Amino acid sequence: MNAAIANILPIVLFFVIFYFLLIRPQQKRQRAIQQMQASLKKGDKIVTIGGLHGIIDSVDEDKIIVRAGDGTRLTFDRSAVREVVAESKA
């Protein structure tokens, strides 16, 4: 009985450590990204996952229109936004 517990304990310990060092932080990052993408608003300065810098011109449920430096308007999915560089003042 004790030998079986001694054999299983390292495996269980490995999974607990794996959860707290890898899985849980990744879930927290994913939740933060989803919250950031859900709170996008007109005027926010953003960077897309492709590296495009721009300002949000309009926001739809699942799409945004980004105004690039030369005034070009590009349509992206919300999920394409990597980060908000500066929030709008409005």
C-alpha positions in Angstrom: 0.0 0.0 0.0 2.7 2.5 1.0 4.7 1.5 -2.1 1.8 2.4 -4.4 1.4 5.8 -2.8 5.1 6.4 -3.0 5.0 5.6 -6.8 2.0 7.8 -7.5 3.0 10.8 -5.3 5.8 12.1 -7.6 3.4 12.0 -10.6 0.7 13.9 -8.7 3.3 16.4 -7.4 4.6 16.9 -11.0 1.0 17.7 -12.3 0.4 20.1 -9.4 3.7 22.0 -10.1 2.9 21.9 -13.9 -0.5 23.5 -13.2 0.8 26.3 -11.1 3.8 27.1 -13.2 2.4 26.8 -16.7 -1.3 26.4 -17.0 -2.6 28.9 -14.5 -0.4 31.8 -15.6 -1.4 31.2 -19.2 -5.1 31.2 -18.3 -4.6 34.5 -16.5 -2.9 36.0 -19.5 -5.6 34.8 -21.8 -8.3 36.3 -19.6 -6.5 39.6 -19.5 -6.2 39.6 -23.4 -9.9 38.8 -23.8 -10.9 41.6 -21.3 -8.7 44.1 -23.2 -10.2 43.1 -26.6 -13.7 43.4 -25.2 -13.1 46.9 -23.8 -11.7 48.4 -27.0 -13.2 51.8 -27.9 -13.0 54.5 -30.5 -9.8 56.6 -30.2 -7.6 53.9 -28.5 -4.1 53.6 -30.0 -3.4 49.9 -30.6 -0.9 47.5 -32.1 -2.2 44.5 -34.0 -0.7 41.0 -33.8 0.8 41.8 -37.3 2.6 44.9 -35.9 0.4 47.5 -37.4 0.1 50.7 -35.3 -3.1 52.7 -35.5 -6.1 54.4 -33.9 -9.5 52.7 -33.6 -11.9 54.6 -35.8 -15.0 52.5 -35.1 -15.9 49.4 -33.1 -18.4 46.7 -34.0 -19.3 43.5 -32.1 -16.5 41.4 -33.6 -14.7 43.9 -35.9 -12.9 47.2 -35.6 -11.8 49.7 -38.1 -8.3 51.0 -37.6 -7.0 54.3 -39.0 -3.4 54.0 -40.0 -0.8 56.8 -40.1 -1.7 57.9 -43.6 -5.4 58.0 -43.0 -6.1 54.6 -44.5 -8.9 52.7 -42.8 -8.4 49.0 -42.3 -10.9 46.4 -40.9 -9.7 43.9 -38.4 -11.2 41.3 -36.1 -11.1 42.3 -32.4 -8.9 39.2 -31.8 -6.2 40.7 -34.0 -5.4 43.4 -31.4 -2.3 42.6 -29.4 -2.2 45.6 -27.1 -3.6 49.0 -26.4 -0.8 51.5 -26.4 -2.8 54.5 -25.2 -6.5 54.8 -24.3 -8.7 57.5 -25.7 -9.5 60.5 -23.5 -13.2 60.3 -24.2 
